[in-house]
Amino acid sequence: MTLIRKRRVWELPGSSITKEELAFDRRAAMKLLGASAAAVLTGCYRTVEGVPSVAITGPCLDVPSGNPWGERMDASRNEAYSVPERAITEEQQAKRYNNFYEYSTSKEGVCRLVHGLPIAPWTIRVSGLVQNPGDYGLDDLLARMPLEERLYRLRCVEAWAMTIPWVGFPLSDFIRLVEPLSNAKYVRFVAANEPIVMPGVQASPQLPWAYHEALRLDEALNELAFLATGMYGRPLPVQNGAPIRLVVPWKYGYKSIKAITELELLEELPSTFWPTASSEYEFFGNVNPEVPHPRWSQANETIIGPNEVVPTQLFNGYAELVAHLYV
Ligand code: MTE
């Protein structure tokens, strides 16, 4: 495995980020500073009374700066993972309605603020209780992991849902490559934390950046846990977690961490972002219609697009594959 040290944003050659892009991010960051601090304190965000909406203008970016993979990232569909009862969410909706607090609390604003994040070269630093620690270059990983497409339901804790065709490979393949030691019990993930190009990080210093998440090792080895590098047959846009994100479809969306830069195997339960920020969230985050969020019911969910309200399914419809993990 090639060792590549990831350059931080401020080490990139000046040509990688245009003056306009930086200027745009600074302007947006200034607006965010004033408008959204109160909203961010409320945790995984839902409309909060009295918080003015933030006007973020500028084009959305679907092809990340420095994208080395071109327009397409095709893979054959693995039909074992389908969502027969729902239509696929429109591609533009999945790429225009995002939760990515490093950029903004405005779901429609995120895709307009992602211009500055360079996604290549990208490495994931693997540490902790593993046989093979080190920096794993994403290109090397992509060369050795066969890609497949899987259709998964995505259920946000805020009670909205989408159905998305992800392209990527099982998380278990990566974990087996790094070889956990026998005392490893948890896998911790850390996201990119680049305040210079992430106005939401600057705007919300009270949040416990970098965004970090974790799974129990048996959850991480479950066949459903997936590392996505693409969606809709194209490389992931930054707003959806480029260049690599986790997808854990039986859990609320906050577990599916974007822009992963670190993976650590641990014996003790690590802290995670939302439960650290707010007592309204807990470690497991398993979708359960019978356990309401402190501020709203989880009995139903709204499908983005048709805006249809349907009953929430236990484990987001994946009980058959995951219920045994929790007995
Ligand atoms: N990952 C990072 N790094 N930062 C975030 O703010 N938000 C989470 C998750 N992953 C988030 C993140 C939440 S709350 C949700 S619902 C999903 O991303 C949304 O993914 P999407 O924007 O691709 O639909």
Boltz pocket constraint, residues with backbone or C-beta under 6 A from the ligand:
constraints:
  - pocket:
      binder: B
      contacts: [[A, 44], [A, 94], [A, 97], [A, 98], [A, 99], [A, 100], [A, 101], [A, 102], [A, 154], [A, 155], [A, 156], [A, 157], [A, 191], [A, 192], [A, 211], [A, 239], [A, 240], [A, 241], [A, 252], [A, 253], [A, 254], [A, 255], [A, 256], [A, 257], [A, 258], [A, 259]]
      max_distance: 6.0
